[in-house]
Amino acid sequence: MKNNSVMQSSKKQDPEGSGQFRKRQKDTVRLSLLETASRMVAEGGAESLSLRKLAEEVGASTMVVYTAFGSKEGLLDELWKEGFKRLWEVEEEALKEGDPLKRLRALGAAYRQNALRNPSFYKLVFGGRLSLGNLSQEMDAQQSYETFMVLVQTISDCQKAGLLSSKLNDIEIAAMFWSTAHGAISLELSGMLSKWTNPQEIYNLNFDNLLRGLQ
């Protein structure tokens, strides 16, 4: 009885506590919905996503899903944003590197790290499982553009420092690095590379060979 009295008294003294707890619960449910939805889309494409099935998967009501995202279109928008948010979180650390060539390597490592840590979101955004055609008119390619321009700026910094050749422009070189990284990661996520070799070693070798050809 004494413990109950203390708990009740605590709640009265801290009315914000229950509100913060509800917010944490809401955030946890939202994250669970995003994780499950990303897996569903990664496996079957945007057309396979059903809000009713999603609610059943996480043990929630469809009302909870609609309250969180408004509609299927709203959920797809949030999946797109979340995919880039997770990539940006790992790239932020790489961008702290002052030396442009080391920063370029760090960005390459961060890109792979994000893909392995969040495979469903990676496939969703970069694997063709979700395209801008699946998104609302308000959602555009701004996030993908900003992500790409981070790489372009780093390439440009390398060229200005004389670390990379200027025979090709920064956008062309950035596209070469991105496509090389994406190809290796896609094979790794499919399990193909690990059958014959070490995926990380292959990823690094691809990166090193591309660098040598551009120096």
C-alpha positions in Angstrom: 0.0 0.0 0.0 2.8 2.3 0.9 4.5 1.9 -2.5 1.2 2.5 -4.3 0.7 5.7 -2.3 4.2 6.9 -3.2 3.6 6.1 -6.9 0.3 8.0 -6.9 1.8 10.9 -5.1 4.7 10.9 -7.6 2.2 11.1 -10.5 0.4 14.0 -8.9 3.7 15.9 -8.3 5.0 15.2 -11.8 2.0 15.5 -14.2 4.4 15.7 -17.1 5.9 12.3 -16.4 2.9 10.4 -17.8 2.9 12.6 -20.9 6.6 11.8 -21.5 5.9 8.1 -21.0 3.1 8.3 -23.5 5.3 10.0 -26.0 8.0 7.4 -25.6 5.3 4.7 -26.2 4.1 6.5 -29.3 7.7 6.9 -30.6 8.3 3.2 -30.0 5.1 2.1 -31.8 6.0 4.5 -34.7 9.5 3.0 -35.0 8.1 -0.5 -35.0 5.6 0.4 -37.7 8.4 1.9 -39.9 10.7 -1.0 -39.4 8.0 -3.6 -40.3 6.8 -1.5 -43.2 10.3 -1.1 -44.6 10.7 -4.9 -44.5 7.4 -5.4 -46.3 8.3 -2.9 -49.0 11.8 -4.3 -49.4 10.4 -7.8 -49.9 7.5 -7.0 -52.2 7.6 -3.4 -53.3 5.3 -0.5 -52.5 2.3 -2.3 -53.9 2.6 -5.1 -51.3 2.2 -2.7 -48.4 -1.2 -3.0 -46.7 -2.0 -0.8 -43.7 -4.2 -3.6 -42.4 -1.5 -6.2 -42.7 1.0 -3.8 -41.2 -1.2 -3.3 -38.2 -1.6 -7.0 -37.7 2.2 -7.5 -37.9 2.9 -5.2 -35.1 -0.2 -6.1 -33.0 -1.8 -2.7 -33.4 -5.1 -1.4 -34.7 -5.4 0.2 -38.1 -6.4 3.4 -36.4 -3.0 3.5 -34.8 -1.4 3.3 -38.2 -3.7 6.0 -39.7 -3.1 8.2 -36.7 0.7 8.0 -37.1 0.9 8.4 -40.9 -2.5 9.5 -42.2 -2.5 7.2 -45.2 -0.5 4.7 -47.1 1.0 7.5 -49.1 1.9 9.3 -45.9 3.6 6.1 -44.6 5.6 5.7 -47.9 6.8 9.4 -47.5 8.0 8.7 -44.0 9.8 5.5 -45.1 11.6 7.5 -47.7 12.6 10.2 -45.2 13.6 7.6 -42.6 15.9 5.9 -45.1 17.8 9.1 -45.8 17.8 10.1 -42.1 19.6 6.9 -41.2 22.1 7.4 -43.9 22.7 10.9 -42.9 23.3 9.9 -39.2 26.3 7.8 -40.2 27.6 10.2 -42.7 27.7 13.1 -40.2 30.7 11.5 -38.5 32.5 11.0 -41.8 32.0 14.7 -42.7 34.0 15.8 -39.6 37.2 14.5 -41.3 39.2 17.5 -42.6 41.4 15.7 -45.1 39.2 15.4 -48.2 40.6 12.0 -49.3 40.1 10.5 -45.9 36.6 12.0 -45.8 35.9 10.3 -49.2 37.0 7.0 -47.7 35.0 7.6 -44.6 31.9 8.4 -46.6 32.3 5.2 -48.6 32.6 3.2 -45.3 29.6 5.0 -43.8 27.5 4.2 -46.9 28.2 0.5 -46.6 27.7 0.6 -42.8 24.3 2.1 -43.2 23.3 -0.5 -45.8 24.3 -3.4 -43.6 22.8 -1.9 -40.5 19.5 -1.0 -42.2 19.2 -3.4 -45.2 15.4 -3.0 -45.6 15.6 0.8 -45.7 18.6 0.6 -48.1 16.8 -1.6 -50.5 13.7 0.6 -50.2 15.5 3.8 -51.1 18.4 2.7 -53.3 17.3 -0.8 -54.4 14.3 0.3 -56.5 11.7 -0.9 -54.1 10.3 2.6 -53.6 10.5 5.3 -56.2 9.3 8.9 -56.3 6.3 7.7 -58.3 5.1 6.0 -55.1 5.3 9.2 -53.1 3.1 12.2 -52.6 3.5 15.3 -54.8 4.9 17.1 -51.9 7.8 14.7 -51.6 10.6 15.3 -54.1 14.1 14.2 -54.7 15.6 16.8 -52.4 17.0 14.3 -49.9 18.7 12.2 -52.5 20.1 15.3 -54.2 21.5 16.6 -50.9 23.0 13.2 -50.2 24.7 13.0 -53.6 25.9 16.6 -53.4 27.8 15.7 -50.1 29.8 13.2 -52.2 30.2 15.7 -55.1 31.5 18.4 -52.7 34.1 16.0 -51.2 35.2 15.0 -54.7 35.6 18.6 -55.6 37.6 19.2 -52.5 39.9 16.3 -53.5 40.4 17.8 -56.9 41.2 21.3 -55.6 43.8 19.7 -53.3 45.4 17.9 -56.2 44.4 14.5 -54.8 42.2 13.5 -57.7 42.5 14.2 -61.4 40.4 17.0 -62.9 40.0 15.4 -66.3 36.5 14.4 -65.3 34.1 16.7 -63.4 33.2 16.2 -59.8 29.7 14.9 -60.6 30.9 12.3 -63.1 33.5 11.0 -60.5 30.9 11.0 -57.7 28.6 8.9 -59.9 31.4 6.5 -60.5 32.0 6.1 -56.8 28.3 5.8 -56.0 27.6 3.2 -58.7 30.7 1.2 -57.6 29.7 1.2 -54.0 26.1 0.4 -54.8 27.0 -2.6 -57.0 29.2 -4.2 -54.3 26.7 -3.5 -51.5 23.8 -5.0 -53.6 25.8 -8.2 -54.2 26.7 -8.3 -50.5 23.1 -7.9 -49.3 22.0 -10.7 -51.7 24.6 -13.0 -50.1 26.4 -13.5 -53.4 29.8 -12.1 -52.6 30.1 -14.0 -49.3 30.0 -17.3 -51.2 33.4 -16.8 -52.7 35.2 -13.9 -50.9 35.2 -11.4 -48.1 32.7 -8.6 -49.0 34.5 -5.9 -47.1 37.8 -6.7 -48.8 36.1 -6.5 -52.2 34.4 -3.3 -51.3 37.8 -1.7 -50.2 39.6 -3.1 -53.3 37.0 -1.6 -55.6 37.4 1.7 -53.8 41.2 1.6 -53.9 41.3 0.7 -57.6 38.9 3.4 -58.5 41.0 5.9 -56.5 44.2 4.9 -58.3 42.7 5.3 -61.7 41.6 8.8 -60.8 44.8 10.1 -59.2 
